[in-house]
Amino acid sequence: MSAARPLRPVLVARPPGRGDAAVAQLRALGLAAEHQALIRLVGADPALLAEPLAALAAGDYTHLVVTSRTAVDALGRPAVPATTQVVAVGEGTAEALGAAGVRVDLIAAGSGEALVDLLPPAAPGARVLFPASAAASRTVPDGLRAKGYRVQEVTAYRPEPVAVPPAVAEGLAAGAYGAIVLTSPMIARRAAELGVHPSTAVVTIGAPTSAAARAAGLVVGAQAAEPTDAALARAVQQVLTAPALPDHHRS
């Protein structure tokens, strides 16, 4: 007879200031959870953003494409003319743009690939401002260029590794956690560097993070159905409470 897996705590590896909602969602489902950042996000020098933001306000871009809440934070409250179409990846990014006073014209499902698929081939003169992480995937800028858009990439922030307390790093490598929640490719790579025990379920927020985790040698146990904290929590619950295979079925 199969038995449920023992419920060890869940490690939420979001950056500083971004883990509380996921932890709360997990605890609401009856799961022990804790937050430990593996990376931090450092905003770009505002002076480096001044010129592209001035061009945005002047109507030089036909599109503003934003793929993360952190990019919205870096932009502040930009002036976006009515002639510029604003495209967001995911409801979370769209909500952050709205809170910053920016209307959102199109919302793509939670991946850069979905955003590229959503936009039609470029009209003559189409020009995109794309503020993103220094470590961002090439999916969006390369995909839009392939459709004929002129894309100006601007580094809005960069990820940096943080020192992880020895107890957390040792516990992660030793199997003290039932699951680890990964929410970006950079976090996935950092987790792999630290070492994740094979018994710890790896749960990701979306396809790019899953791909990065696998490329770094991790086995993805579950991927959230959508890029939200609630969906992440449900994915963790499902993978932790699934019946464990008898020992002779395990490889």
Beta strands, then each sheet from edge to edge (+ up, - down):
strand 1: 3-4
strand 2: 10-12
strand 3: 33-35
strand 4: 39-43
strand 5: 63-66
strand 6: 85-89
strand 7: 106-108
strand 8: 127-133
strand 9: 150-161
strand 10: 179-182
strand 11: 201-204
strand 12: 220-223
strand 13: 243-244
sheet 1: 1+ 13-
sheet 2: 3+ 2+ 10+ 11+ 12+
sheet 3: 4+ 9- 8- 5- 6- 7-
end
